[in-house]
């Protein structure tokens, strides 16, 4: 009935935003931070890197961000090591260099930093800066996922679901999707619903499928909106309700998903045909 959603397996290009929030850089005074950074304060050096990186408290300057990240990273601060890895990964403030990105991610990953473990896993999966190695990717994702990293949990689910680097295992895929879905990841919620609808890795349950399709649909996932509409249209796992079905088909269509438009049109045609039959 449903098709699996393949979420892009990539790196966290915005991981520094979480770091920014955690160190309250926005509330810091630039001059005080600069003074402390020049005195060798590792946290101030990192904070100054974030300020230059994001343009909070000073003019944005990616090159200076790299300089301050590097000073903190060379003292072993994992957040700085991960962020300088991202700068090399994305070619911001420096020439893009996946090998350098991998080197910095590796330093932070081996200190147990989940963001870096995820990013390093993605480089191994994509073969960027390192030899492509799906098993190595799986191992780094596993370390990050066991720390609650939602994107790593989703990617592990995808790897087990599709047999990437490991034998296909729907039960493992289901378990990782469930963890990510419970953290609110819409792609994981869609994939979990799909497994319930197919009975893959778990017992078939349209009721649970409807629950997770609805969770993803409320986050604006157009495919989930389509499939939720279908469940209401045919009364699978929910009380049949063509009005609600039409609403979800329309939301899917309005989000640009062509099949949602098709579902809305076909339901209208069926209702109009039935109405014409009874009024003959």
FENTAFEN-V698556 format. One record per residue. N is the residue number from 1. SS is DSSP state (2 for helix, 1 for strand, 0 for the rest). OMEGA is omega as a letter, one per 30 degrees, with the letter a starting at -180 (* if undefined). Layout:
N|SS|OMEGA  N|SS|OMEGA
This chain:
1|0|a  2|0|l  3|0|a  4|0|l  5|0|l  6|0|l  7|0|l  8|0|l  9|0|a  10|0|a  11|0|l  12|0|a  13|0|a  14|0|a  15|2|a  16|2|l  17|2|l  18|2|l  19|2|l  20|2|a  21|2|a  22|2|a  23|2|l  24|0|a  25|2|a  26|2|a  27|2|a  28|0|l  29|0|a  30|2|a  31|2|l  32|2|l  33|2|l  34|2|l  35|2|a  36|2|l  37|2|l  38|2|l  39|0|l  40|0|l  41|0|a  42|2|a  43|2|l  44|2|l  45|2|l  46|2|a  47|2|l  48|2|l  49|2|l  50|2|l  51|2|l  52|2|a  53|2|a  54|2|a  55|0|l  56|0|l  57|0|l  58|0|l  59|0|l  60|0|l  61|0|a  62|2|l  63|2|l  64|2|l  65|2|l  66|2|a  67|2|a  68|2|l  69|2|a  70|2|l  71|2|l  72|2|a  73|2|l  74|0|l  75|0|l  76|0|a  77|0|a  78|2|l  79|2|l  80|2|l  81|2|l  82|2|a  83|2|l  84|2|l  85|2|l  86|2|l  87|2|l  88|2|a  89|2|a  90|2|a  91|0|l  92|0|a  93|0|l  94|0|l  95|0|l  96|0|a  97|0|a  98|2|l  99|2|l  100|2|l  101|2|a  102|2|a  103|2|a  104|2|l  105|2|a  106|2|l  107|2|a  108|2|a  109|2|a  110|0|l  111|0|l  112|0|a  113|0|a  114|2|l  115|2|a  116|2|l  117|2|l  118|2|a  119|2|l  120|2|l  121|2|a  122|2|l  123|2|l  124|2|a  125|2|a  126|2|a  127|0|a  128|0|l  129|0|l  130|0|l  131|0|l  132|0|a  133|0|a  134|2|a  135|2|l  136|2|l  137|2|l  138|2|a  139|2|l  140|2|l  141|2|a  142|2|l  143|2|l  144|2|a  145|2|l  146|0|l  147|0|l  148|0|a  149|0|a  150|2|a  151|2|l  152|2|l  153|2|l  154|2|a  155|2|l  156|2|l  157|2|l  158|2|a  159|2|l  160|2|a  161|2|a  162|2|l  163|0|l  164|0|l  165|0|l  166|0|l  167|0|l  168|0|a  169|0|a  170|2|l  171|2|l  172|2|l  173|2|l  174|2|a  175|2|a  176|2|l  177|2|a  178|2|l  179|2|a  180|2|l  181|2|l  182|2|l  183|0|l  184|0|l  185|0|a  186|2|l  187|2|l  188|2|l  189|2|l  190|2|a  191|2|l  192|2|l  193|2|l  194|2|a  195|2|l  196|2|a  197|2|l  198|2|a  199|0|l  200|0|l  201|0|a  202|0|l  203|0|l  204|0|l  205|0|l  206|2|l  207|2|l  208|2|l  209|2|l  210|2|a  211|2|a  212|2|l  213|2|a  214|2|l  215|2|l  216|2|a  217|2|l  218|0|l  219|0|l  220|0|l  221|0|a  222|2|l  223|2|l  224|2|l  225|2|l  226|2|a  227|2|l  228|2|l  229|2|l  230|2|l  231|2|l  232|2|a  233|2|a  234|2|l  235|0|l  236|0|l  237|0|l  238|0|l  239|0|a  240|0|a  241|0|a  242|2|l  243|2|l  244|2|l  245|2|a  246|2|l  247|2|a  248|2|l  249|2|a  250|2|l  251|2|l  252|2|l  253|2|a  254|2|l  255|0|l  256|0|a  257|0|a  258|2|a  259|2|l  260|2|l  261|2|l  262|2|l  263|2|l  264|2|a  265|2|a  266|2|l  267|2|l  268|2|a  269|2|l  270|2|a  271|2|l  272|2|l  273|2|l  274|2|l  275|2|l  276|2|a  277|2|a  278|2|a  279|0|l  280|0|*
